[in-house]
Amino acid sequence: MNAKGYSFPVTVCVAGGLALAFALVATAADRIHLKNGRTLEGIVREETAMHIVLELSSGSMTLPRARIARIERGDQTAHDRLRDEWRDRNWLHANHVPTGFEKLAAQTRAVADRRRDAMRARETQARDAAALRKQERQAQDLRHRLTEVAKDLEAAGPGRDPARYNARVAEHNRIQAELALLQGRRDEHDRRQAELSRRIQAYRDALLEARAAQATAAARKPGSPDGARFLERVEEALAGFDADFSTAEIQADREPGGLVVTAVINGRTHGRFIVDTGAGMVTMTRAFAEKLGVDWRALPTGRAILADGTAVETHYLLLDSVEIGRFRVPSVQAAILPATAQENADGLLGMSFLRHFHVSLDGQSGRIVLREFGPRSP
């Protein structure tokens, strides 16, 4: 459905087999009744003693005479009306594109193809997010149990209660193995999410390219009514694709460390974060994690390398949500660091949040534009 509220055809059908028989709106031109009971509708373009060639909206098919029971023929007026209907309905097909607009038609078809792929990527992202939330809950439970086991190990000691100690060692190793397995799944999730984001971005890129090509073609002034109408239809189609993307403009504070925005974490806690497209995930200071109500000491640890090359201890967690302006992303991976390089910031707004958007940054004005893929209902 486009911006004006009516549908436009962007799917190109290629004739190939009897299964493509279809009923036409308005009066049919020629009807081919086959001996197997099927009926095909189109325009008989060629006849011989052995076969007939039936013209369809997006191609043609050859039928042996031996398979035909009878033919109902329309007149020339019906033929002309039918071709007009085909041209109107399948205006992007190569058979109906005005001369000189073939490349623009191909680009518009490519946008439609990219959209279908982006829709599939979006569905996969939603499924992955639900699976990740479940895995993170499992990991959180395991980490809490690991803390309890570690305390029990220290209390038992190998010499004081060997049986209890050995049992806790076995449990400790089992939990570590399960956590390693969950970490491997999370790493795979991250790689898949990055690829899914690229597929959605490819749709946006194809749309921008088609937009530029349409503007160039319109500036050349089409020399025929067919060309002018074709450009109008391209504009209508691209406007419909544009509706898949929501846009928000955010005015950031320009600080020495970069652009700083206010984010709402887990729906309730506000923080100031430096927008950093080079950071793999959202990060926050330990002080902000405590403000958020997170016991960061109970979280699993790792090592992170800061921009200046310094190695620091980090803790990982899954945030319920991160919200900037009117955009909210659920289930965002984050890391807790001792501090940020900038004293008046609570962390970095990295790619675990930003990858959900097409991001434009203007360091001079402090203007940030986020475009989100939120496909409309068909």
HELIX and SHEET records of a PDB file:
HELIX    1   1 LEU A   18  LEU A   20  5                                   3    
HELIX    2   2 ARG A   65  ARG A   67  5                                   3    
HELIX    3   3 GLN A   76  ARG A   89  1                                  14    
HELIX    4   4 GLU A  102  ALA A  156  1                                  55    
HELIX    5   5 PRO A  162  ALA A  219  1                                  58    
HELIX    6   6 PRO A  225  ASP A  242  1                                  18    
HELIX    7   7 ARG A  286  LEU A  292  1                                   7    
HELIX    8   8 TRP A  296  ALA A  298  5                                   3    
HELIX    9   9 MET A  351  LEU A  354  1                                   4    
SHEET    1   A 5 GLY A  59  PRO A  64  0                                        
SHEET    2   A 5 HIS A  51  LEU A  56 -1                                        
SHEET    3   A 5 THR A  39  GLU A  47 -1                                        
SHEET    4   A 5 ASP A  30  LEU A  34 -1                                        
SHEET    5   A 5 ILE A  68  GLU A  72 -1                                        
SHEET    1   B 3 PHE A 245  GLN A 251  0                                        
SHEET    2   B 3 ARG A 367  PHE A 373 -1                                        
SHEET    3   B 3 PHE A 357  ASP A 362 -1                                        
SHEET    1   C 8 ASP A 253  GLU A 255  0                                        
SHEET    2   C 8 GLY A 258  ILE A 265 -1                                        
SHEET    3   C 8 THR A 269  VAL A 275 -1                                        
SHEET    4   C 8 GLY A 347  LEU A 349  1                                        
SHEET    5   C 8 VAL A 282  THR A 285 -1                                        
SHEET    6   C 8 PHE A 327  LEU A 337  1                                        
SHEET    7   C 8 ALA A 311  ILE A 324 -1                                        
SHEET    8   C 8 THR A 301  ILE A 305 -1                                        
END                                                                             
